[in-house]
Amino acid sequence: MTTGADVPDRRRRTGLDQHGRDLTGNPRVRILDVQVLSCDWSVVRKTTFDYRHGDGHWSREQRETYDRSDGATLLLHNVRRSTVLLTRQFRLPAYVNGHPDGMLIETAAGLLEGDTAEEAIRREAAEETGRRIGEVEHVFDVYMSPGSVTERLHFFAAPYEDTTAQEGETRGLADEGEDIEVLELPFPAALAMIRSGEIADAKTIMLLQWAALEGPFEHVRN
């Protein structure tokens, strides 16, 4: 008996070993077996499959995938003041992999948790920044780490109300251990922080560069 497959895990899930078994979209891939390696909050699976290479020969492969479900992220901007609203919070994986203190500056983001992408990002913007936002613009959808993580991240942008973030202002859900600092930055300063390495989060860099190239700050790059 396997937890998450035959036996419910702590989130009462079963059948987690069935995910991906019925894929037929790529004739060069034949799924043979899916095993659940871990199923705490997220699910780690090992999939065995046959793969036909470009020269026609087949090989048997195994890959591990980390499934944390899909998410959404949002760049909050105020064009009149040429500012963006970002967050700063502790990220243990970054800390253990060389970030000086693990405190990453990011766009608001979170998992969908059964909501649509727009519903989820409105929820996360309220929880993480406390701001009311205007019309949400869908920017693009991206697989952030397709070699091992299944997550697809939905990117959005939206204006926020003309209010100034208070120094030391913190947000987040206490019962989830969140301690999120709200940062309001001039847009040119945020771009400069990419170059300096102060902003090292991929989703944030992508949205800031989109905003400069074809988004709300196309006219304000320096």
C-alpha positions in Angstrom: 0.0 0.0 0.0 1.4 3.4 -1.0 0.4 6.7 0.6 -1.2 9.0 -2.0 -1.9 6.1 -4.3 -3.9 3.4 -2.4 -3.9 5.1 1.0 -5.0 8.8 1.5 -2.2 11.2 2.2 -2.5 14.0 4.8 -4.6 16.0 2.3 -6.9 13.0 1.7 -5.6 12.4 -1.8 -5.4 9.0 -3.5 -4.7 8.0 -7.1 -1.7 10.3 -7.4 0.1 7.6 -9.2 -2.4 7.8 -12.1 -1.3 11.3 -13.1 0.3 11.4 -16.6 -0.3 7.7 -17.4 -2.9 8.5 -20.2 -0.9 11.1 -22.1 -1.1 10.5 -25.9 -0.2 13.9 -27.4 3.4 12.9 -28.4 3.8 9.7 -30.4 7.5 9.6 -29.5 6.6 9.1 -25.8 5.1 6.0 -24.3 4.4 6.2 -20.5 5.1 2.9 -18.8 4.9 3.5 -15.1 4.3 6.3 -12.5 5.4 6.0 -8.9 4.7 8.4 -6.0 7.9 9.1 -4.2 6.6 11.7 -1.8 3.2 13.4 -1.2 3.3 15.9 1.7 2.1 19.3 0.5 3.5 18.8 -3.0 3.9 15.5 -4.9 7.2 14.0 -6.2 6.7 11.3 -8.9 9.1 9.0 -10.8 7.9 8.3 -14.3 9.3 5.6 -16.5 8.7 6.0 -20.3 10.1 5.0 -23.6 11.3 7.8 -25.9 11.9 7.7 -29.6 14.9 9.8 -30.6 15.4 11.8 -33.8 17.3 9.0 -35.4 14.5 6.6 -34.8 15.9 4.5 -31.9 14.0 4.0 -28.6 15.4 4.4 -25.2 13.9 3.8 -21.7 14.1 6.9 -19.5 13.1 7.8 -16.0 12.4 11.3 -14.7 11.4 12.7 -11.4 8.8 15.5 -11.4 7.8 17.9 -8.6 4.2 18.9 -8.7 3.1 21.8 -6.6 0.1 22.7 -8.9 -0.1 25.9 -11.0 0.3 29.4 -9.8 -0.1 33.1 -10.8 1.9 36.2 -10.4 1.1 39.9 -10.8 3.1 43.1 -11.4 1.3 46.0 -9.6 2.1 49.4 -11.3 1.2 53.0 -10.9 2.0 54.8 -14.2 1.3 58.3 -12.9 4.0 58.0 -10.3 6.2 55.6 -12.3 6.2 53.1 -9.4 5.8 49.3 -8.9 4.6 47.5 -5.8 6.8 44.5 -4.9 7.2 42.3 -1.8 10.2 41.0 0.2 10.1 37.7 2.1 12.3 34.9 3.3 12.8 32.0 0.8 14.6 29.1 2.3 15.5 27.3 -1.0 17.3 30.5 -2.2 19.0 30.9 1.2 20.5 27.3 1.2 21.6 27.8 -2.4 23.8 30.8 -2.0 21.5 33.9 -1.6 23.1 36.0 1.1 20.0 36.2 3.4 17.2 34.5 1.6 15.1 37.7 1.5 13.9 37.9 -2.1 12.2 40.9 -3.7 9.3 39.6 -5.8 6.0 40.3 -7.5 2.9 39.1 -5.6 2.3 35.4 -6.4 0.6 32.3 -5.2 -0.9 28.9 -6.1 -4.3 28.7 -7.8 -5.8 26.4 -5.1 -8.8 25.6 -7.3 -9.5 29.2 -8.4 -9.0 30.6 -11.9 -5.7 32.3 -12.4 -7.3 35.8 -12.2 -9.2 34.9 -9.1 -6.1 33.6 -7.5 -3.9 36.6 -8.3 -6.5 39.0 -7.0 -6.6 37.0 -3.8 -2.8 37.0 -3.5 -2.5 40.7 -4.2 -4.9 41.4 -1.4 -3.2 39.1 1.0 0.4 40.1 0.2 0.0 43.9 -0.5 -3.3 44.9 1.0 -4.0 46.9 -2.2 -7.1 47.2 -4.3 -6.2 46.7 -7.9 -7.8 47.8 -11.2 -8.4 45.8 -14.4 -6.1 42.8 -14.6 -4.1 42.2 -17.8 -3.0 38.8 -18.8 0.6 38.9 -20.0 1.8 35.3 -20.7 2.0 31.7 -19.2 5.3 30.1 -18.5 6.8 26.8 -17.4 9.4 28.1 -15.0 11.6 25.0 -14.5 10.4 22.4 -17.1 13.2 20.0 -16.4 11.8 18.9 -13.1 8.8 21.1 -11.9 5.4 20.7 -13.5 4.1 24.2 -12.4 2.8 26.6 -15.1 2.8 30.2 -13.9 0.2 32.7 -15.2 1.6 36.2 -15.4 -0.6 39.3 -15.0 -0.2 43.1 -14.6 -2.6 45.6 -13.0 -2.7 49.2 -11.8 -2.9 49.8 -8.1 -4.5 52.7 -6.2 -2.5 55.9 -5.6 -1.5 55.1 -2.0 2.1 55.0 -0.6 3.5 51.9 1.0 4.4 52.6 4.6 7.9 51.9 5.7 8.0 48.5 7.5 4.5 47.6 6.3 4.1 43.8 6.5 1.4 41.5 5.1 0.7 37.8 4.6 -1.2 35.0 6.4 0.1 34.5 9.9 -1.2 30.9 10.1 1.0 30.1 7.0 4.0 31.7 8.6 4.1 34.6 6.1 5.9 37.8 7.0 5.8 39.8 3.8 7.3 43.3 3.5 5.6 45.6 1.0 8.0 47.7 -1.2 7.0 50.6 -3.4 9.9 51.3 -5.8 10.4 53.8 -8.7 10.3 51.7 -11.9 13.8 52.7 -13.1 15.2 51.8 -9.6 13.6 48.3 -9.9 15.2 47.8 -13.3 18.5 48.8 -11.9 18.1 46.3 -9.1 18.0 43.5 -11.7 21.4 44.6 -13.0 22.8 44.9 -9.5 21.5 41.5 -8.4 19.2 42.9 -5.7 16.3 41.4 -7.6 17.1 37.8 -8.4 13.7 36.3 -8.7 12.9 35.0 -12.3 9.2 35.9 -12.4 9.8 39.4 -11.1 12.6 40.0 -13.7 10.4 38.8 -16.5 7.5 41.1 -15.6 9.7 44.1 -15.0 11.4 43.6 -18.4 8.0 43.1 -20.1 6.8 46.3 -18.5 9.8 48.1 -20.0 9.7 46.6 -23.4 6.0 46.6 -24.2 4.0 47.2 -21.0 3.0 50.3 -19.0 6.5 51.7 -18.7 7.6 51.3 -22.3 8.3 55.1 -22.3 10.2 55.1 -19.0 13.3 52.9 -19.1 16.0 55.0 -17.4 
